[in-house]
Amino acid sequence: MKIHEIERHQAQPQHLDIVLHLDPGLFWFKGHFAAQPLLPGVAQLDWVMHYATTLLAPEHRFHSIKNVKFQAPLLPDTTVTLTLDWDAGRQILAFRFQRHDGSERHTASSGKIRLCR
């Protein structure tokens, strides 16, 4: 099963918000962990790079992680917003996953990735 994208907002060329629903049938949840499945950090980074290199910086690729912080688990059947900010001059991509908890949003993970051509 693929990522379930609910909506996408790109008001500026360097800024992108994507609302996603974490379907319990996603491949990433299988075996990670039996008692309480959660979305692994590697999956989150994969999605960040997919959207960044597809929509914000198509001629770029991964260079290095400047920092990453996993603050709260992303669980099945959760709605999240992935926010990407691309600084082309510095070649730095900032990202943040926020869980939707009713009308509030809580940061689950964030970081910065250096991209290169």
Secondary structure, DSSP 8 states (H G I E B T S, - for coil): ---EEEEEEEEETTEEEEEEEE-TT-GGGTTS-SSS----HHHHHHHHHHHIIIII-TT-EEEEEEEEEE-S---TTEEEEEEEEEETTTTEEEEEEEEEETTEEEEEEEEEEEEE-
